[in-house]
């Protein structure tokens, strides 16, 4: 059984194949290739003799229906002759976080173009009524317009697009100025909201990833998040340093759903 795992993010589309082991295939620009996604993936399906596709997508999904993709251009209807399983990209990241770290309860946070999160409870993905984990769209104050249409959301302060808009620099370049970056109000606001979720969920661990999140300083995160928590709360802080975490999580998700059929 071969599964194609696809991460359809706001900036990149990452593809891996899973047959018990993960193999990297390719990365495409979302902006340039999103409208040709069917043909690109069908070519990969044929070339690698794929049996099913798992796709983690920066999309709100409820009751199996796509609702809104704040950081994506218009997405074509995906159509394949083999099974296709869709899941929110941050949920796929949470699934892979559990696969790697094995903590029973995890709050998994991705920072890339936007800010997303997924929740693992007792080893299983928690969806709530379908949209659980949208920490990027909690209101933190201010009047910045978010790509989703709301205002004052966490993503409109700490998402990659928001930081680049405010500071006019590539975010990973901005992060090299450590003395500045880790003392910004944006970073403190981000940590404060993570601490708020920790207070509600009390997870064993908080796992950070995404192309920006995986480059955050683990000790700075721990120091800042814990400074906002009451002393009994002491989650383990982990960084999942893998740009392909979402596409790999999509493989695991698809594999599990196939076995449940």
C-alpha positions in Angstrom: 0.0 0.0 0.0 1.5 3.3 -1.1 0.0 6.6 0.2 0.8 10.0 -1.3 0.9 12.6 1.5 0.3 16.2 0.4 0.6 19.4 2.5 -1.3 22.2 0.7 -0.1 25.3 2.6 -0.3 29.0 2.0 3.2 29.2 0.5 4.2 25.6 -0.5 2.8 22.3 -1.5 4.9 19.4 -0.1 4.6 15.8 -1.3 5.8 12.6 0.3 5.2 8.9 -0.3 4.5 6.5 2.6 4.8 2.7 2.3 5.9 2.0 5.8 8.8 4.5 5.3 8.5 8.1 4.2 10.1 9.3 0.9 10.3 12.9 -0.1 9.0 13.6 -3.6 8.8 17.3 -4.4 7.8 20.8 -3.2 5.8 23.2 -5.4 4.9 26.9 -5.1 1.2 27.2 -4.0 0.6 30.4 -5.9 2.0 29.0 -9.2 0.6 25.5 -9.0 -2.7 25.5 -7.0 -4.9 25.6 -10.1 -3.0 22.7 -11.7 -3.1 20.6 -8.5 -5.2 17.8 -10.0 -2.9 17.2 -12.9 0.3 17.5 -10.8 -1.0 15.0 -8.2 -2.4 12.6 -10.9 1.0 12.5 -12.5 2.6 11.6 -9.1 -0.1 9.0 -8.5 0.7 7.3 -11.9 4.5 7.7 -11.5 4.7 6.2 -8.0 1.8 3.8 -8.3 -0.1 5.4 -5.5 -3.1 3.6 -3.8 -4.5 6.5 -1.8 -4.0 10.2 -1.1 -3.9 12.0 2.3 -4.0 15.8 2.0 -3.4 18.2 4.8 -4.8 21.5 3.7 -4.9 25.0 5.2 -8.7 24.8 5.2 -11.5 24.8 7.8 -13.3 21.5 7.5 -16.5 20.7 9.3 -18.6 17.5 9.0 -16.3 16.6 6.0 -17.2 19.8 4.2 -14.7 22.5 3.3 -15.7 25.9 4.7 -13.0 28.5 4.3 -9.3 28.7 3.4 -8.1 32.1 4.6 -4.5 31.8 3.3 -5.1 30.0 0.1 -6.2 31.2 -3.4 -9.2 29.5 -5.0 -8.8 25.7 -4.6 -10.0 23.5 -7.5 -12.2 20.6 -6.8 -9.9 17.6 -6.2 -10.8 14.5 -8.2 -9.0 11.2 -8.4 -9.7 7.6 -9.2 -8.2 6.5 -5.9 -9.4 7.3 -2.3 -8.7 10.8 -1.2 -8.8 11.8 2.5 -8.8 15.5 3.5 -7.8 16.9 6.9 -6.9 20.4 8.2 -3.1 20.9 7.9 -2.6 21.7 11.6 -4.5 18.5 12.6 -2.1 16.5 10.3 0.8 18.2 12.1 -0.8 17.1 15.5 -1.1 13.5 14.2 2.6 13.5 13.2 3.6 15.1 16.5 1.9 12.2 18.3 3.6 9.7 16.0 7.0 11.2 16.9 6.7 12.1 20.6 4.0 9.7 21.8 2.7 12.0 24.5 -1.0 11.0 25.1 -2.1 14.6 25.2 -0.6 17.2 22.9 -1.3 20.8 21.9 0.4 21.1 18.5 1.1 24.5 17.0 2.2 25.4 13.5 3.5 28.8 12.5 4.1 29.4 8.8 2.1 31.6 6.5 -0.6 31.5 9.2 -1.0 30.1 12.7 -2.7 26.8 13.2 -3.1 24.2 15.9 -4.3 20.7 16.5 -5.2 18.8 19.7 -4.5 15.2 20.6 -6.4 13.8 23.6 -5.7 10.2 24.8 -3.7 9.6 21.6 -6.5 10.6 19.3 -7.2 13.7 17.2 -9.8 15.9 18.9 -12.0 17.8 16.4 -14.7 19.0 18.8 -17.7 20.0 16.6 -15.4 20.0 13.7 -13.3 23.1 14.1 -11.4 22.6 17.3 -7.9 24.1 17.5 -8.1 27.3 15.5 -5.9 29.2 17.9 -4.7 31.5 15.1 -8.2 33.0 15.1 -8.7 33.8 18.8 -9.1 37.5 19.4 -6.0 39.0 21.1 -6.9 42.7 20.5 -6.0 45.4 18.1 -7.6 46.2 14.8 -5.4 44.4 12.4 -7.5 42.7 9.6 -7.0 38.9 9.4 -7.0 37.0 6.1 -10.1 35.2 7.4 -12.0 38.5 7.5 -11.9 39.0 11.3 -9.9 41.6 13.2 -7.4 41.4 16.0 -6.8 37.7 15.6 -3.5 36.1 16.8 -2.6 35.2 13.2 -2.9 38.9 12.2 -0.1 39.6 14.7 2.1 36.5 14.6 1.4 34.8 11.3 4.2 34.9 8.8 2.3 37.2 6.5 1.5 39.6 9.3 5.1 39.8 10.6 6.4 40.3 7.1 3.8 43.0 6.5 4.7 44.9 9.8 8.5 44.6 9.7 9.1 44.4 5.9 11.5 41.5 6.3 11.5 37.8 5.7 10.5 36.3 9.1 13.3 33.8 9.4 15.7 36.7 8.7 13.9 38.8 11.4 14.3 35.9 13.8 18.1 36.1 13.5 18.0 39.3 15.5 17.2 37.4 18.6 17.5 40.3 21.0 14.8 42.1 19.1 12.5 39.3 17.9 12.0 37.6 21.3 11.1 40.8 23.0 8.5 41.9 20.5 4.9 42.3 21.6 3.9 39.9 18.9 6.0 37.1 20.3 4.8 37.7 23.9 1.1 37.8 22.6 1.7 34.5 20.9 3.1 32.9 24.0 0.3 34.3 26.1 -2.3 32.6 23.9 -0.5 29.3 24.0 -0.4 29.6 27.8 -4.2 30.3 27.8 -4.8 27.0 25.9 -2.4 25.1 28.2 -4.5 26.3 31.1 -7.7 25.0 29.5 -6.3 21.7 28.2 -3.3 20.9 30.6 -1.6 18.8 27.9 1.5 16.7 28.5 3.4 18.7 25.8 3.1 21.6 23.4 4.8 20.9 20.1 5.8 23.7 17.7 6.4 23.3 14.0 5.9 24.9 10.6 8.5 26.6 8.6 8.6 29.5 11.1 7.6 27.6 14.2 10.3 24.9 13.8 12.9 27.7 13.9 11.7 29.2 17.2 14.1 29.0 20.1 12.8 26.2 22.4 14.2 27.8 25.6 12.8 31.2 24.7 9.4 29.6 24.1 9.4 27.7 27.3 10.5 30.8 29.3 7.8 33.0 27.8 4.9 30.5 27.8 5.7 29.5 31.4 5.9 33.1 32.6 2.2 33.3 31.7 1.2 30.2 33.5 0.3 29.4 37.1 3.1 27.3 38.7 1.3 23.9 38.7 1.2 24.0 34.9 4.5 22.7 33.4 4.0 21.3 29.9 7.0 19.9 28.0 7.9 22.1 25.1 9.1 20.4 22.0 10.1 21.6 18.5 9.3 19.3 15.6 12.1 20.2 13.2 10.6 18.7 10.0 9.3 20.8 7.1 7.4 17.7 5.9 5.5 17.0 9.2 2.1 17.9 7.7 2.5 15.8 4.6 3.7 12.9 6.7 0.8 13.3 9.2 -1.5 13.3 6.2 -0.1 9.9 5.2 -0.7 8.5 8.7 -4.2 10.0 8.7 -5.0 8.4 5.4 -3.5 5.0 6.4 -5.7 5.0 9.5 -8.9 5.8 7.7 -8.2 3.1 5.1 -7.8 0.6 7.9 -11.1 1.7 9.5 -13.1 1.2 6.3 
